[in-house]
């Protein structure tokens, strides 16, 4: 009888609620779950427009999806922790010509979540290495909307043992369609065969209904076809012997840096001498700078683990020990490290060390020289075993302080010089030679602990997508001086080609313009005020009406009148005697763009695509160069521009946009 009563209650709940209550709904459970059946697409629902750029390019689905969402028969929606929602077939928003899944949801707390469940687990090909899914979102990533929290999206799997596994793929921060790509984690692939069992949308704290749309969930083996790019001119300075130049193998030479010494700090005194002193029979090597300003000595006593702390003297007084505990590091502790060679020749101190790592014998080579007041230290370790070069720390400093340099940073970390306020005041710096580095990324851990100072930090070598690391090639500038300016790096770049001409004009960017006529009326007023020499560039809104792509474009925003309207606007701007330019950017690559190609996106070590501005990915640097050569002349000819500027490129650091795709020349280096 009890079973019959339960069945009757269950049937009544389904009839009244249109949902399947789980036992936890009847019990006082901490996390109640309600299961709602998916609904078919409403009869007569109007079909929404596809992203017009994809229509321009005649884009077709590149793969057969595991889940196409054409029909939601048998699908359910689990509502957890106060979430409510419904899953409905729809064509209000479309990527292709087919229907999609429309999710309507709301919740009560950040723990509220909904899970889209297929009728049954869907087997995934064991060879699959990645997944993609199209999502149409509901918020802009740069403008927080408390009424629409940025929900997280996770794919749910059942592994070979039946255990549920969850992989986060993105956070919703775009209002229109974008393609989410995720390389399947290696630890998950090891549990194959896998089955797809759901999509979890977490953080549903919005009190009012919000919508998401889903299309084409694909699992596939990435082909990683060979890639070819045109060669670039040789680098401004030759790499170390044996160091790959990446794609810089072509004719010509880049105009920067302008000198072999690259970032070597300035030396204000011009009458000075340097020498390397090695007393016969002793194990010490001393680099000496003599000038009218100071006598500076760097004394090196090679030890089994490296150069050892380098004693620094100013006018005969020892003031510090540099690069203490610095050197090449590996993924595991090296064994049997020993000094195998140390010799001075031609003002250069050369050292070699050998060590064992697993079954391999490793050689670390280093050259040291003195340029002006800077100790220049080169490191080479071939074989791809090195994971890091640490600059160590400076020890024995009297009253040390850090001086933050607001215009020098590694992205989120501002770099520092050191100042010592002791009996013998001085300044010190440690810099990588970014023109020669073969590293993936630098790091900085500037700190003061007693008389120990960490300056800068070092560089790291991360694996490429094939699991291999690059050989280590590095140059470090260690500089001590009584003068602050002599510890700053030199930026050895040539003058801008058009810098002198650009300097004769004011420059401004119209933030848009959203309306050409309104902007030109404003421009006429400015011209009437006497602003007759102006370069006015225009932001990305000339290329887009809403959330479509704004880069890699030659066609103007259709809603603003298209190409002809933009041509007329540029012509009117130029009629004022001004220079007029349009927006270019080769760092933000949108999946809806007509030139979209997944193979032209940078990859992380994991194989994931490198993300950029919300819903965008970072194009490969070599692809960006080639597209600029292709598109820039077309844009200038089409719209009659006589100015231009390129956005974002100097707003992100090279190491934040390094490409680890092993198919690319120079992969895994921030220099490529």
N, C-alpha and C positions, 0 to 999 in steps of 0.2 A: 504493500500500500504506500509506504514512504517513497518508493521509487516512482510510483504513479503521480504522487503529489508533486515531487520535484519536476517530473516531466511536464506536468500541467503548468506549473509556474514558469518553467523555461519557455514553453510554447507561448504563453500569454505575454511574456516579456518581449519575445521576438515580434509578436503580432503588434503590440502597442508601441514598441520603441524602434522597430526596424533594425535591431542590433542583437548581437549574441552576447549576453552577459556571462562572464566567467564566474566560477565559484567565488572568487575574491570579491566580486561585487556584492554578494550576499553575506559574506563574512566581513568582519571588521578588520580588513587587511590594510597594511600601511601604504601599499601602492596599488590601488584598484585599477583594473584593466577592463575596458569595454571594447568589444569587437563589433565593428560595423561593416556590413556588406557593401562592396562597391556598387555604384549605380551606372547604368549605361548612359551614353551621351543623350541629352535631351533631344527629342524629335524636333527637327526644324532649326536646330541651332546654326546660326550663321558662321561661315568659315572665316577666320581671321586671316590677315595678310601674312605671308611669310617674310622673313628678313629680306629686304629688297636687294641687298648686296649679293646674297646667295642666289637670288633669282637672276641678277645680272650675269653671274658667273655660271649659271646653269648647273649649280651644285647638286649632286646626287648623293644618297647615302653611301659612304665609302665601304661599309661593312654590313654584314647581315647581323642584326642584333640578336642577343639571347632573349631580350624582352623588348617588344616594339610598342607596347601599350595601345595597339589598335583596338583591342577588346579587353575589358576588365572583368570578363566573366570569371567568377570564382575568386576574385581578389577580395581581400578584406583589409580593414584599417583598424589596427589596435591603438586605442587611446589610453595613455598611461599617465598616472599622477595628475589627474585633473584636466587632462587635455580632452578636447572634443573636436570632431571633424567629420568630413565625408570625402570619399574618393569617387570621382566621377569622370567618365569618358568625356572628352571635349575636343572641339576644333576651334575654340575661341582664339587660342594661340597655337601657331604651327611652325615647325621647322621645315618639314617636308609637306607633302600633299595629304598625309595620313593623320588620323586623330592622335591625341596625346592623353596623358593622365593629368587630371586637374585635382589638386589637393586643396581643400578648404579646411582651415584649422584655427583653433585658439586654445588658450590654456589659462592656468591660474598662477603658476610659479615657474621659475627657470628650470625646474625639474620636469615640467610637463613635456611629454613627447608623444609622437605618433609613429607607428610603424606600418609601412605598406607591405602586405604579405601576398605573394603569388599563390595561386591555387594549390601548388605543390612545389617542393624544392626543385630547382632547375639545375641539372648537371652542367658543370663548366668544363670545357676541354682542358685536359691536364697540362697541355702545352701553353695555356694562356699565361701571359706575363703582365697584362695591363687591362684596364677597364676605362671606358668613357661613357658619359651620359650627358644629355642636353638638359639644362634646367633653365626655366624662366622665373626670375626672382621677383622681389617686392621691396627692395630698398637700395639706396645708393651708399656705397662703402665709405664715402668721404663725408657724409652728412648723417650723423646719428639721429635716428627717429625712435624715441622711447616707445611709441605705439607699435613699432614693428621691429622687435629684436632680430638680430642676425642669427638665424637658426643654423645649427650644424647638421651636416648630412653625412650619414655613415652607411656603408654597405654591410649587410649581414650575411655570413656564410656558415654552413655546416661543414666541418672538416671530415677527414676520413674516419675519425673516431666518433663522429656524431656531435662533437662539441661545437657550440655556437661561437663564432668569432666575429669581431666588429672592427671595421677599418674606416677611419674618418677620411673623407675625400675632399670636403670643402666646407666653407661657411658662406651662407647666402649673403651677398653684398652687391647685387646688381638687379635692376628692374626688368631687364629683357633677357633674351636667350644668350646663353654662353655654354661652351663645351667644357665639362669637367673631365680631366684626365688624371688617372692614378695608376702608377706602377704597383703591381701587387707585391707586398712585402715578401722577402725571401723566406722568412719563417712561416708565413702563411702558405706559400707554394710548396713548402716541404711537407705540408699536411694534406696534399692532394691525394685522391680526387676531392674537389670542392663542389659544393652545391650552393647556389644563390637562394637565400631564404627571406630576404627583405631589405627595405630601405628605411632607416631610422631618421626621423627629423626631430632633433633635440633642441631644448631651450625655447619651447613654445609658450613664452610668458605674455604674449599679446592678448589683451582682454577682448578685442574685437576680431572678427573673422579676417584672415589673411589667406592669400592664394599662392600656390606654387604650381608649376607645370613641369612634367617630366616626359622625355622622349628618348627612345633608342638607347637602352642599356646594352653595351657591347663588352664582351670579354674576348681577347684576341692575343695572338702571339705577335709582338712587334717585329716587323720584318727587318728593321734597321739596315736598309739597303745602303750600299756604299754611296758616299756623297762626294761631289767634286765642286771645287770653287776655283775661281781665277786667282792666280798668285798675286800677292801684294808686293810693293817695293820692299827692298831690304830695310831692316831696322836702322835707326840712326847711328847706333854703335853695334859692332859685331858681337854676337853672343859668345859665351865661353866656348872653347874648343869642345866639340861633342854635344853641345846644347842645341836642341832643335829650335830653328827659327820660326816654327809654326808655318803659317802661309806666307811669311815674308821671304819669299824665294825668287821673286820676280826682278825685272830690271828696275834700275833707279834706286833711290834711297830716301827714306822718310827724312824730313827736315829737322827732326827733333830726336834726341837732344843735340845741341849745337857743338858739343865738345866731348871728348873721350872721358873726361873726368866726371861727367854727368852731374850729380847733386853735390859734389864737393863744396863745403862751405867756403865763403870768402875768407881771405886773410888780409887784414888791413895793412900790415907791414909788408913792404915789397923787398926789403933787403934782409934776407934770412938764408940760413942753410939747414939742410937735413942730412943725417947720416945714420947708418946702422953700425953699431959698435958690438963686436963679439970678441972679448978677450980670449986669447988662445988658452985652451985647456979648461975653460969654464963653460957651464951649461946655461949661461945667461946671454940674452940678445937684447940690446937696448937701442931703441930708435930715439934719436935726439933732434929736437928742433931748437935752433939758436937764432934769436932775432933781437932787435932793440926793445921789444916789448916783454919778452920772457924767454926763459930756457925751460923747455918742456921735454920730459923723458917718459918713454913707455918701456918698462923692463919686462921681458918675457922669459920665463923659465919653463920650457916644455915639460909636461908630465905625461904619465901613461894615459890619462883620460882626455888630454887636450892641451891647449896652450896654458891652462892654469890661470889663476888670477893674474892680471897684468898690472904691475905696480906703476902708478902714475905719480910723477914728481914735477913740481913747479918751483923753479929756482932752487933746486936741490932738496926741497921739502916734499916728503911723501904725503900726498893728499887723499889718495884713494886706491882701490884695486878694482879694475874694470873686468867685465865679462866673467865674473866668478860663477862657477857652475854652468857656464854657457857651453854650447856645442850641439852636435847632431844627435837627435833622438830617434828611436825606433818604436815599433808597435809592442815590442817586448824588450826586456833588459838584455843588452849585448853582453857577451861573455868574453873573457880573456882579452880585454882591450889593452893594447900596448903601443907605445911609440916605436915606429920602425925606421923613421928617418927625420932628421932635422938638419938643415944646412942653410947658410946665408950666402947669397950670390947676387951681385949687382944691385945691392940695396933692397933685395927681397928675401924674406925669411920663408923657407918652404918646409912644411912638415907633413908627415904621413903617419896615419895610425891604422892598425888592423884590429879587427874584432870578429867574433863568431856570432852568427844569428841563425838559429835553427841548424840546418846543414850547410849554410852558406858562410863563406869568408867575405867580410866587408872591408873595403878600403875607404878611409876618409882622408882627403887631401886638402891642405889649406895653405894659402900664401898670405903673407902680411907685408905691407909696405907703408911708408909714411909720406903722405902728401900734405904739405903745409903743416897744420896742427892736427890733421886727421889721421888716425890709424885706420888703414883700409884693409879689411880682412875678407879674403875670399874662401869659400867652402865649396868643395865638390864631393859628392857621394853618388856614384853610379849604381844602377841595379834596381832602382825603384823601391828600396827597402826603407829609406829615411821617411819619417812622418813629420819631422819638425826640426827647425833650427832655433834653439833658444839663445837669446842674447845674454842670459844670465842676469846678474845684478852687479851694482857698484857698491863696494863695501868700504868701511872705514872712513866714511865721510863725516866731517865735523859740521854740525848744524845744517843738515840738508833740508831743502825745500823744493817743491815742484812749481814750475811756472807753466800754467796752461797756455797753449797757443790756440786761440779761437779760430784761426783760419787753416789749421792743419788737423785733420781727423781721419779716422778709419771708418767713417760712417756714423755710428752712434757714440764713438769714443774720441774725445779731443786728446791730442797728443801733448806731451810736456817736454820741457827742458828741466835740467836740474841746476839749482843754485846752492852753493855752499857758503855759509856766512861765518865760517870759522876764522882762525888766525890768518889763513891764506885763502881769501875768497876766490871762487872760480865758478864757471858754468860748464855744463857737460851735456852732450846729446848722443843718442844712438839712432842711426837711421838705416833702413834698408835702401839699397839702390833699386828703385822700382823700375828703372829702365832695363836692368839685367836679370831681375829675379825670375826664377822658373817656378815659383810657388803658386799654390792655389789661393792663399789668402794670408795676410798678416794678422797679427793680434797684438794687443797692448794691455799691459797690466800695471800701469804706472802706480807706484805706491812708495811710501816711506815707512820703514820700521826701524826705529833707532838710528843706527849709522848705516843701514842698508837701504839702497834705493833701486827699485825696478824702473827702468826707463824703456819705453816702448814695449818690447816683449819678445817677438820673434815672428817666424812665418811657419805655416803648416802646409803639408802636402797631402791632399785628399785623393782617394782612389777615383779613377775614371769609371765609366759605366762597364768597362770590361774587368773591373776589379784591380787594375794595375795602377801604380803611382808613377809619376815622372821622376827622372833622376834629379838629384838636388844640385842646383847651381845658385849660389848666393854671394852677394857682396854687401858688407856692412861697413858703415862709416862711424867710427867712435872718435868723438872730438872733445877735448878739454881745452879751455881757454879762459883767460881772465876777462874776456870781452864777450858780452851776450851775443852780438850780431855774428860772431865767428862760429857759433854753434848751430846756426840756422842752415837748412839745406838750400842750395841754389836751384832754381827752376830754370833749367837750361833749354828754354824753348825759344824759337825765333819770333820776331814780331809778327803780328797778324798781317796777312796779305793785304787786307783792305782796312786795317786798323786806322791808318792815317786819314783815309777818306771818310770812314764812319765817324771819326772824331769831329768832323766839321758839322755834324748834324745832331739835333736832339733825337731821342728814340722813345717811342712808346708802343704799347700793344693795346689795341682795342680788345676788351675782354669779350670777344665774339667775332663780329657783331651779330646780335640776334636779329637786327633789322638793318639792312643796308642803307635805306633812305634816312633813317634816324641818325645813324652813325655819320653819314656824309654831311648832314645838316650841322652836326656838332663840329665836324672837321672844317667846314666853311667858316664857322665862328672862330675857331682857333687860328685859321689862316688870316682872318680879318684882324685878329689881335696882333698880327705881326710874326707869327710862327711860320716862317717861309722855308726854313731848312729843317725838315723832319723826316725821319724814317719811321713809318707806321706799319707795323706788322699786325697780323690779325690772328686771333686764337683759333682753336680747333673747331669752333662752332660754325665756321664757314663750310666745314665738311659734313656736319651731322645736324639732324633735327632733334634727336633724342638720344637714345643709348646705342645707336649703331656705331660702327668703327669710326675713328677719327684720324687714323694713320694709314699709310700705304694706300692713299686715295688719290685718284685723279679726277673723280666726278664730284661735283659740289652737292651740297645738301638739297635734295629735291624740294623739300617744303619751303625753302627760301627762294625758289625760282630756278634752281639748278645752275648749270654751267653758264648760261647767258647772263643771268643776274649777277653772278660773281665776276664775270668779265667786265660788265658795265661798272660795277662798284670799283674794281681796281683801276679802270680807266679814269673814272671821276677823281679818285684819290690822286692819281698821277697828274691830273690836270691842275692840281693846286701847286705843282712844283715839288711835290713830295715824292719820296720813294715809298713804294707799296709792296708789301710781301705777305705771303701766306704761311700757314703753320705746317711745319714738318717735324716728324718724330719717328725714329726707327728703333724705339725701345719698347713700345706697347703695341702688341700684335693681337688683334681680336679674332676669335674663331669664326665670326660671321663675315669677315672680310673676304672679298673676292679673290685675294691672293693667298688665302690660308693654306698652309701645308704643315702638318705636324712635324715633319722631318726638318723643318726650318726653324724649330724652336730649340732654345738651349735646354740642356738636361742637367739635373743634379746627379750626384754619384749614385743615388738610388734608382735613377732612370726616370724620376718624376720630371715633368716639364717645369722650367723656372718661371715662376709667376711674376707679374709686374703690376701695373695699375689694375684696380678691381676688374675681374673677368678677363683680363689680358694676360698674355704670356710674353716672355722676352725672346725676340727673334735672335737667331744666331748672328754674331757680329759680322761674319763674312757675307751672310745673306743680306744684312742691312746695308752693307757697303754696295753690294751689287744692285739692290733695289733703289738705292739713292741715285746711282748712275743711270738707272733706267727711268725712274719717275720724275726726278727733279727737272730734267730738260723738257719733259712732256708738260709739266705744270707751268713752267715759265713760258713756253710757246703758246699754250692753250689760253692762259689768263693774262699774259703780258706783264707779269711781275718784274720789278727791278730791284727787289730786296728779298731777303729770306732770313729766317733764324731757325735753329734746330733746338727743340725743347728736350728737357729731361736728361740728355746724355751726360751732363756734368753734375746732375743731381743725385746720381747713384754711383757708388764706388765700383771700380772694375771687378773686385772680388765678390761683390754681391751679385754680379751678373757674369760670373765665370761659367763656361760651358764645359761640362764633364763628359760630353758625348765622345766616345773613343773614336768615332769616325771623322772627327774634325781635326784638322792640323792645329797643334798647340792645345789640344784638349787638356783640361785640368789645370791650366795656368791662367792667372788673371791678365797676363800680357796679351793673350791671343784675341 
